[in-house]
Amino acid sequence: MKNLLRLFWVFLIFTLVFVLSYFVIASSETTSGISQEKVVYNLPYPGILPDHPLYFFKIVRDRINNFLTRDHLKKAELYLLFSDKRAAMALSLAKKGKNQQAIDTFSKAEKYFLKIPPILQEAKRQGSSPPSSFIETLKLSNAKHQELITELFKTLPQGITEPLNQIMLLNGQVKKELEKL
């Protein structure tokens, strides 16, 4: 009987420790998850990076695609692709330690993104309104870019914060323009 009572107390203590530790871990995950919630948006594969010798051909191809695309909605989709690819390139370059090239590439990504709202406004004036799903995709992409810029703030050296602040300002400007659509 005494052994059964001891076994009961041991079982009760282990159960309480397990349950309490579960709630402590769960509560710490939810509080940290609120501040660092990940945006669910997949960036396209960046392909050849700017540090590759054949990158010039990729730029020429992109400019030809841009020149040949006349439909405003298709051009906005193309700029979104260019912007997302350059954001992914910037991350890859930062991982390689090519910090200045990463910043320049991310800046180009945001500049491409900044071209999208005026194109969509022109499309509206011509009677071709963009689908709401595309607008939501733009907002998700913008949020993902903001998340990536914040990630770059953490990974790049301290002396490079001013260019990143400029990129963050561009991102905020894009967000304001997207809210108008």
GUZA-731033 format. One line per 3 residues: number of its first residue (from 1); their letters; for each residue x, y, z of C-alpha. Coordinates in Angstrom, 3 decimals. Example, Ala and Ser with C-alpha at 12.3 -4.5 7.8 and 13.67 -1.06 7.14 Angstrom:
1) as) 12.300 -4.500 7.800  13.670 -1.060 7.140
***
This chain:
1) mkn) 0.000 0.000 0.000  2.847 2.357 0.895  4.598 1.610 -2.409
4) llr) 1.392 2.266 -4.311  1.025 5.640 -2.587  4.635 6.582 -3.454
7) lfw) 4.088 5.530 -7.053  0.968 7.685 -7.182  2.876 10.759 -5.863
10) vfl) 5.747 10.229 -8.305  3.287 9.901 -11.155  1.449 13.038 -10.026
13) ift) 4.662 15.084 -9.751  5.904 14.007 -13.195  2.521 14.769 -14.701
16) lvf) 2.426 18.230 -13.151  5.978 19.012 -14.272  5.179 17.902 -17.821
19) vls) 1.916 19.864 -18.001  3.436 23.022 -16.510  6.454 22.890 -18.803
22) yfv) 4.142 22.459 -21.783  2.179 25.601 -20.875  5.314 27.629 -20.187
25) ias) 6.824 26.677 -23.554  3.539 27.280 -25.379  3.099 30.725 -23.812
28) set) 6.667 31.769 -24.680  6.176 30.669 -28.293  2.984 32.672 -28.687
31) tsg) 4.464 35.855 -27.229  7.574 35.657 -29.405  5.508 34.566 -32.415
34) isq) 3.479 37.762 -32.309  6.485 40.004 -32.747  8.136 37.898 -35.447
37) ekv) 5.277 36.550 -37.518  6.505 35.282 -40.877  4.812 36.426 -44.062
40) vyn) 3.653 33.479 -46.136  4.848 34.475 -49.595  7.328 32.522 -51.682
43) lpy) 9.873 34.454 -53.662  10.804 33.090 -57.095  14.132 31.427 -57.733
46) pgi) 16.613 34.243 -58.402  18.630 32.463 -61.080  21.969 34.013 -62.008
49) lpd) 23.187 36.531 -59.441  24.736 39.922 -60.262  28.191 38.605 -59.358
52) hpl) 28.051 36.070 -62.219  29.795 36.924 -65.521  26.694 36.034 -67.586
55) yff) 24.377 38.281 -65.569  24.572 40.849 -68.368  22.521 38.532 -70.621
58) kiv) 19.834 38.260 -67.974  19.574 42.055 -67.798  19.294 42.276 -71.593
61) rdr) 16.571 39.615 -71.585  14.642 41.464 -68.864  14.840 44.739 -70.776
64) inn) 13.597 43.079 -73.942  10.683 41.536 -72.027  9.919 44.916 -70.515
67) flt) 10.004 46.626 -73.917  7.796 44.019 -75.586  5.168 43.960 -72.839
70) rdh) 2.521 46.565 -73.678  -0.470 45.496 -71.562  -0.473 47.422 -68.276
73) lkk) -1.535 44.477 -66.112  1.056 42.184 -67.689  3.718 44.858 -67.199
76) ael) 2.759 45.160 -63.515  3.074 41.380 -63.156  6.455 41.527 -64.887
79) yll) 7.679 44.278 -62.532  6.495 42.237 -59.557  8.523 39.281 -60.847
82) fsd) 11.597 41.481 -61.379  11.203 42.950 -57.906  10.745 39.603 -56.168
85) kra) 13.686 38.054 -58.024  15.952 40.913 -57.053  14.875 40.654 -53.421
88) ama) 15.784 36.962 -53.496  19.087 37.830 -55.196  19.873 40.340 -52.456
91) lsl) 19.410 37.671 -49.794  21.693 35.280 -51.656  24.334 37.977 -52.071
94) akk) 24.142 38.885 -48.380  24.658 35.229 -47.455  27.778 35.233 -49.662
97) gkn) 29.105 38.280 -47.818  28.694 40.669 -50.761  26.971 43.318 -48.680
100) qqa) 27.129 46.347 -50.974  25.950 44.337 -53.966  23.097 42.965 -51.852
103) idt) 22.005 46.467 -50.878  22.205 47.733 -54.466  20.161 44.779 -55.685
106) fsk) 17.510 45.206 -52.994  17.283 48.894 -53.837  16.609 47.978 -57.479
109) aek) 13.946 45.538 -56.286  12.081 48.273 -54.430  12.439 50.671 -57.368
112) yfl) 10.819 48.092 -59.643  8.056 47.668 -57.076  7.552 51.435 -56.964
115) kip) 6.753 51.391 -60.702  3.745 49.092 -60.223  1.120 51.415 -58.609
118) pil) 1.296 54.098 -61.359  0.940 51.408 -64.018  -2.133 49.993 -62.261
121) qea) -3.635 53.476 -61.927  -3.124 54.024 -65.653  -4.769 50.665 -66.339
124) krq) -7.778 51.775 -64.251  -8.016 55.002 -66.229  -8.110 52.949 -69.415
127) gss) -10.876 50.744 -68.032  -8.819 47.659 -67.220  -9.003 47.222 -63.457
130) pps) -6.546 44.788 -61.836  -8.066 41.757 -60.117  -8.305 41.970 -56.341
133) sfi) -6.216 38.792 -56.066  -3.328 40.592 -57.766  -3.645 43.526 -55.363
136) etl) -3.500 41.086 -52.427  -0.446 39.424 -53.970  1.216 42.837 -54.218
139) kls) 0.468 43.552 -50.567  1.842 40.166 -49.509  4.963 40.700 -51.570
142) nak) 5.449 44.147 -50.063  5.122 42.694 -46.557  7.624 39.951 -47.446
145) hqe) 10.077 42.567 -48.725  9.708 44.470 -45.457  10.406 41.264 -43.523
148) lit) 13.516 40.626 -45.630  14.804 44.163 -45.111  14.405 43.691 -41.369
151) elf) 16.302 40.411 -41.672  19.093 42.203 -43.540  19.286 44.776 -40.723
154) ktl) 20.116 41.896 -38.400  22.642 40.136 -40.654  24.575 42.946 -42.345
157) pqg) 27.286 44.948 -40.544  26.302 47.996 -38.501  27.872 50.556 -40.866
160) ite) 25.430 49.719 -43.641  22.239 50.791 -41.883  21.703 54.066 -43.772
163) pln) 21.219 52.447 -47.220  18.910 49.903 -45.594  16.912 52.756 -44.057
166) qim) 16.517 54.229 -47.550  15.292 50.873 -48.847  12.847 50.655 -45.931
169) lln) 11.539 54.122 -46.830  10.994 52.982 -50.425  9.132 49.954 -49.095
172) gqv) 6.913 52.182 -46.949  6.231 54.414 -49.938  5.165 51.375 -51.968
175) kke) 2.875 50.288 -49.134  1.168 53.708 -49.094  0.701 53.581 -52.874
178) lek) -0.779 50.085 -52.654  -3.306 51.247 -50.051  -4.627 53.792 -52.570
181) l) -5.483 51.056 -55.094
***
